[in-house]
Amino acid sequence: MAAITSGSYTAKLTDGPMEGKTIRTDFTDAGEPQARITIPAASSTKHYLYRRASGLEFADSERPSAVDYRYVQSIVD
């Protein structure tokens, strides 16, 4: 089996405090989109947790070029 280079894709934040924003993030080592992502907020002690949704967009590859993420919660350290 050939090694997978991780690469990256666009995470589209569909709701919550970051609604409408996009960020670039890496695929997992297995070549899959991240199941969840944590995004730092303006405060250094606060983060937003987003979970992968069902929306996928493909360009010229078998792997998605964009993935939808839904807001779960704010985390305060």
ABEGO torsion letter per residue (X at the ends): XBBBBAEBBBBBBABEAABGBBBBBBBBAAGBBBABBBBBBABAABBBBBBBBABBBBBABABBABBBBBBABBBBX
